[in-house]
Amino acid sequence: MFGLLLTWVSCATKKMPEAELVSIRYTQSGTMAGYIFEGEMNKDKNGEMVLRSMKESYGPLFEKHLTKENVQRFRKIIEEEKMYAYKERYLPSMEVLDGEGWSFSAKFADGSSIGSHGSNAWPKGNGLGRIRAYMEQLVEDGVQIEQVDEE
């Protein structure tokens, strides 16, 4: 009972970091080699925000320079979906021998960070789906930076 209360209190006290968002990373993986999806936003050597992301599952990476508004929209998704309150890890209640895993992290200008990962279990809401969809949308007119091996 005490453990349940402690978990509830720790979740209730998590708050959205106030500092500027400076990086975000989201990946999904399955039983095949390589990521189902990979997307990452960081500052480049010139201090500009750059997104490197897939447009489609198992596809190549594309790159696009972002505006402040683009970065603010990522922050808004995190806040609206309460992604800052995600548990550190999500696991299914029963053993699963295959399936999907995922990882999400975000860093802020004051050094604070949030992060979560899971295997065959996900948090409530659609935060991860919205982050992925926005990344895919942004790189729609991006520059391909990686080639896919033809088999």
N, C-alpha and C positions, 0 to 999 in steps of 0.2 A: 504494500500500500504506500509506504514512504517513497519507494522508487518511482511509482506512478505519479505521485505528487511532485517529486523533484523534476521529472521529465516535463510535466505540465508547466511548472514555474519557469524552467529554463526556456521553453518554447515561447511562453508568454512575454518574456523579457527581450527577445531578439528584436532589434530595430534596424531599419534601413540605414546604412551608413550615409552621412550627410555630405561627405566629400565627393568631388568629381569622379566619375567612372573613368578609369584609365585602361582597363583591359577586361576582356571577357573571353571565355573559351567554353565550347560545348562539343562533345563528341558522343557518337553512338557506335557501338560495335556489336557484332554478332558472332556466329560460329565460323564464318569465313574469314580469311586473312584480310587485313586492312579495315579501315573504318567504313561503316555504313554511311556516316556523316561526320564531317569535321569542319569546324568553323572557329576562327580566332580573330579577335580585334586587339591591336596593340599600337603603340606609337612607333613610327619608323625612326631612322637615324636623324631625320630632320624635325622630329617632334610632331609629325602629322599622324592622325589616326588612320590606320589601314586595316581593312578586313580581308582576310584570306579564308575562303569558304568554298565548299562544294555547292553546285547548283542542283545536283541530283545524287541519289544513293550510289555509292562506290565510284563516283565521278572524279574528274580532275579538280584541282584547286583553281579558283579564280581570285583575282585581287582587285580591290577598289579602294580609293581614298574616300574617306568619310567627312561629312560636314559635322558641325557641332550639333545640328538638329538630329542627325542620324544617331549620334552617341546618346543624346538626350532621350531618344525613343527607346533605346536599349534599357536605359535607366528606368524609364517609365514602365516598361514591361516588368522589370524586376520588382518594382514597387507595387504595381497593380496586382501582380500574381503572388505577392508576398514570398518571393523566392529567397529572400534573406532569412526567412524562418524555416527553410527546408532542414530536415534532419541531415546529419553528416552522411548517413548511409541508409539505403533502402534495400531490403532483402525480402524474398517471398517467404510465406509462412511454411512452405513445404520445399523440399529439395527439388531443384530443376537442373537437369544436366545439359541443357542447351538453351538458347534464347538470346536475349539482348542485354547489353550493359550500357551504361551511360555515365558521363561525368560532366559537371558544370562548375565553373569557377568565375569569379569576378573580383577585380582589385580596384581600389579607390586611391585617390591622391594622398590621403592621410596615412596610407599604409595598411588600412583595414582591408579585410577580404571576406568573402563568403564562398562556400563551396559545398558540394554534395555529389554523391555518386550512388549508383545502384546497379543491381543485377536482377533482372526479371521482376522488378518492382519499381514503381514511380511515385512521386509525390502527387497529391491532389492538385487539381487545376490544370491549366494548359500553358504554364510558363515556359517549359522546355519546348513545346511545339511552337509557341509564338516566337521564341528566340530563333529557332531553326528557320521558320518561315521567313522571318525578317532578314536573316542572313542570306538565304537563297534569293529573296527579292532584290536585295542590294547588289549582289554580284551578277545579277541577270545581264547587265551591260558591262561587267568587269572584264579584265584581261586575264586570259588563261595563263597560269604560271607553271603548270605541271602537265606532263603528258601521261596518258593512260596507256599501259602496255596492251598491244593488240595480240590476241591469242589465235 
